[in-house]
Amino acid sequence: MNSKPLLDMNYTELTQWWDAYREEQASWGAFLKEPYPELLTTWYAERLIDGSIPASKENISAAKRHINDLKRQGTDEFPWVFDEERAHRPIRFIEKKCKPSKGDFDQLVLQPWQHFVIGSLFGWVHKDTGVRRFREGLVFVSRKNGKTTLISGVSNYMLGFDEENGARVYVLANAEQQAHELFDEAKAMVEKSPYLSKKYKPQRSVIRFDEAYSKIEARASDSKRLDGLNTHLGIFDEIHEFKDFKLINVIKKSRGARKQPLIIYITTAGYVLDGPLMDFYEIGKSVVNGIEVDDRTFYYLAKLDDLEEMDKPEFWIKANPNICLMDFVNLVNDWKKDKKSPQERADWVTKQFNIFSDVDEMSFVDVATINKNNKVLDIETLKGRECIGGYDLSETEDFTSACLEFPLETGEIFILSHSWIPLARFDRDGHQERL
């Protein structure tokens, strides 16, 4: 392969590199062109751990969590076991019974990372009762990584193939229109499938499975009908848009009558740093790293580890596990152009690289420029020099900041800055490690 940095390649060089890369990944199973007959949940975890497949630090920790749990499964301290048949069943269902609603594909092919997510959610069960281990799961991936396939496929599986009479499946979003768009995708998947279209009854606002008195419906934070729910599966899309727990709490509290209900949150990063997603994300990092214990929630946190990886497309798979199915060459060329615009780059950082941002527009100074100016001076050498000062005062919640700029004889400008927060805010939020 060409050893030149990917961002320095021309279109032809990058196309050749990409074609070779995809074939190499396919040669050993990291990229699947057709359904794989065996379950890849544990195989994928092992590949993340040995570094064969680049992954975020959090997902490497999630993989280690899976392997460690396999070693202690079925014990008095850890009564859960990994049932490969239960894990593989929804994967086979999606690939054999569901049909893609868009594109030129005749069959859905779940990639290894999707084997890991679905296999984990459905495969871990109690050794005595067979009840599913995971009651909730956070799937945190960048846009255009097959979230709709997961939402539609899992919803249709839980409707009629999870051995639950009267199942109520809800596709959920922040706004009514978005929730109905998700529902329409699930309905289109049924209508495209000769098998499911005979078994299920897709209607305007509901998909029915009359044999078991089950149905799929859409709900949203702004829905007028949020009472009387009886959730078997609640699957949320893009909870980065949620500013409160209203709908989430409604769904959680509606699970009481179910034997093994499941709530899945599938989302990219966002700009709301005080909403539910940030709480889930911070807890998830602590759980996969062994700082907190929560054996009933699954986490898959796909993201770049740092901003320097933005200019290294070979690491984009960390945030985009479906990278081999993307238009990678144009993606790279778009990044080279868009990163020059603060607003465009902010969108990339949040939506393509899956890194949280607290503003809609990031600084126009990129990482490379910051690193070039990473020079440190002894503060004693600045005493007595002329400088320009500025400050920004806060009232109750915001930072109070002060900055001094020292022009040097070399033409350089040295910046000395400091910020403060109210003690009350630190006492309230400091434990969340966001400051």
Secondary structure, DSSP 8 states (H G I E B T S, - for coil): ---S-GGG--HHHHHHHHHHHHHHHHHTTSS-SS--SS--HHHHHHHHHHTSS---HHHHHHHHHHHHHHHHTTSSS--EEE-HHHHHHHHHHHHHH---SSSS-SS----HHHHHHHHHHHHEEETTT--BS-SEEEEE--SSSSHHHHHHHHHHHHHHSSS-TT-EEEEEESSHHHHHHHHHHHHHHHHH-HHHHHHSEE-SS-EEEGGGTEEEEEEETT-S--SS---SEEEEE-GGG--SSHHHHHHHHTTTT-SS-EEEEEE---S-TTSHHHHHHHHHHHHHTTSS--TTEEEEE---SSGGGGG-GGGGGGT-TTGGGS-HHHHHHHHHHHTTSHHHHHHIIIIIS----SSSS--SS-HHHHHHT-----GGGGTT---EEEEE--SSSS-EEEEEEEE-TTS-EEEEEEEE--HHHHHHHGGGT--
